[in-house]
Amino acid sequence: HSNLDEETLVKESLMIAGELCIYTNQNIKILKLED
């Protein structure tokens, strides 16, 4: 239950994971599938 759209939610989630995990970095690429 969030006010974020799907793409922003994914990006923010991965950035948080990158901050917490020593094996994950914050260099991410999001591939978006069209409907």
N, C-alpha and C positions, 0 to 999 in steps of 0.2 A: 504494500500500500504506500505508494510514493507519488510525488508530483513530477518526477523525472520521466522523460520519454525513454524508450527502450535503449537507444544508442547511448544516451548519457548515463543511464543506469549501468550498462555494461562497462563503459569506460571508467566510471568512478569506482566500480567494484574491482576492476583489474588494477587500478592505481593503488587502492588500499592494500590489495594482496601483494603488490610490488613493494610496498613500504614494510609490510610485516614479515615477509618470507625472504630468507637469504638466497634462495635459489631462483626466485622470480624477480625480474627487473621491470622497470616501468617503460620499456620500449615495446609498445604494443601496436598492433595493426588490427583494425576492426573491419571485417568484410561484411557488408550489408547485403542481404538477399532482398530482392524486390518482390512485392506481392504479385 
